[in-house]
Amino acid sequence: MRLLYTNLRRGALATLLLAASLPVARAIDPIGIPGIQAQKLAPYVTSPQPIVEKMLEVARLKSGETIYDLGCGDGRILFSAVKNFGAKAVGVEISPALAKRAQQTLESQGMQDQIKVIQADMMSVDVSGANVVSLYLMTDANEALRPKLERELKAGARVVSLEFKIKGWKAAREETVQVHNHPYKIYLYEVPKK
Ligand SMILES: C[S@@+](CC[C@H](N)C(=O)[O-])C[C@H]1O[C@@H](n2cnc3c(N)ncnc32)[C@H](O)[C@@H]1O
């Protein structure tokens, strides 16, 4: 039964990723700037909790630092960053329903001082305040995001990406973590001193 569930889950994920990869960056709704459309850069697929914690550990997230999760889904990375690492967290999520869910969870847990959820296209949000950026997007999305990260991130900031590399950057560390019979790849990038 567990094997069947795992296979179904992986099959569903593969189908989702394939479907989303066909017209990657399809315009879905306006972001309030005339002539500019928000782009859905990846489907909603959650990171398993052990992977969330491993990503934050690989990123060397420290107490007092700020992490931005670009495409934060239900906010699980934000909550772990605050509870387990003593960090502050900003989540950016294009889906109004997911952003609302993350906002409701943070309010129910009294985390308004540590977590901010922004319902927006990640391409329109300034990430210069990040010590760490976490991504679980897709290869093309990472490529689209790279110039923005290069412009805005400060020296010493880290970018941790689940499953998908950032083309044109050299990973400082790569980890493979097995969860639910799936080998998750975690890539760490460091912004060099300018
Ligand atoms: C694979 S999920 C990752 C969710 C969460 N970070 C996690 O690890 O569980 C990718 C998320 O990115 C969001 N997303 C896609 N395009 C976006 C965009 N342009 N701006 C903000 N969020 C976006 C999706 O709605 C989805 O929730």
The ligand as an SDF file (V2000), in Angstrom:
LIG
                    3D

 27 29  0  0  0  0  0  0  0  0999 V2000
    7.1730   23.5060   -5.9300 C   0  0  0  0  0  0  0  0  0  0  0  0
    6.1870   24.6610   -4.9970 S   0  0  0  0  0  0  0  0  0  0  0  0
    7.2120   24.9030   -3.5610 C   0  0  0  0  0  0  0  0  0  0  0  0
    6.4270   25.2770   -2.3160 C   0  0  0  0  0  0  0  0  0  0  0  0
    7.2790   25.4560   -1.0470 C   0  0  0  0  0  0  0  0  0  0  0  0
    8.4120   26.3380   -1.2690 N   0  0  0  0  0  0  0  0  0  0  0  0
    7.7850   24.1210   -0.5650 C   0  0  0  0  0  0  0  0  0  0  0  0
    8.9920   23.8670   -0.7410 O   0  0  0  0  0  0  0  0  0  0  0  0
    6.9900   23.3290   -0.0330 O   0  0  0  0  0  0  0  0  0  0  0  0
    6.4340   26.1690   -5.9610 C   0  0  0  0  0  0  0  0  0  0  0  0
    5.5650   27.3270   -5.5080 C   0  0  0  0  0  0  0  0  0  0  0  0
    5.9070   28.4810   -6.2570 O   0  0  0  0  0  0  0  0  0  0  0  0
    4.7240   29.2360   -6.4840 C   0  0  0  0  0  0  0  0  0  0  0  0
    4.9880   30.1330   -7.6120 N   0  0  0  0  0  0  0  0  0  0  0  0
    5.0670   29.8180   -8.9160 C   0  0  0  0  0  0  0  0  0  0  0  0
    5.3370   30.9010   -9.6620 N   0  0  0  0  0  0  0  0  0  0  0  0
    5.4560   31.9460   -8.7980 C   0  0  0  0  0  0  0  0  0  0  0  0
    5.7380   33.3250   -8.9650 C   0  0  0  0  0  0  0  0  0  0  0  0
    5.9710   33.8580  -10.1620 N   0  0  0  0  0  0  0  0  0  0  0  0
    5.7920   34.1040   -7.8670 N   0  0  0  0  0  0  0  0  0  0  0  0
    5.5560   33.5760   -6.6190 C   0  0  0  0  0  0  0  0  0  0  0  0
    5.2550   32.2680   -6.4040 N   0  0  0  0  0  0  0  0  0  0  0  0
    5.2250   31.4570   -7.4800 C   0  0  0  0  0  0  0  0  0  0  0  0
    3.6780   28.1620   -6.7470 C   0  0  0  0  0  0  0  0  0  0  0  0
    2.3620   28.6590   -6.5970 O   0  0  0  0  0  0  0  0  0  0  0  0
    4.0620   27.1120   -5.7140 C   0  0  0  0  0  0  0  0  0  0  0  0
    3.4040   27.3140   -4.4920 O   0  0  0  0  0  0  0  0  0  0  0  0
  1  2  1  0
  2  3  1  0
  2 10  1  0
  3  4  1  0
  4  5  1  0
  5  6  1  0
  5  7  1  0
  7  8  2  0
  7  9  1  0
 10 11  1  0
 11 12  1  0
 11 26  1  0
 12 13  1  0
 13 14  1  0
 13 24  1  0
 14 15  1  0
 14 23  1  0
 15 16  2  0
 16 17  1  0
 17 18  1  0
 17 23  2  0
 18 19  1  0
 18 20  2  0
 20 21  1  0
 21 22  2  0
 22 23  1  0
 24 25  1  0
 24 26  1  0
 26 27  1  0
M  CHG  2   2   1   9  -1
M  END
$$$$
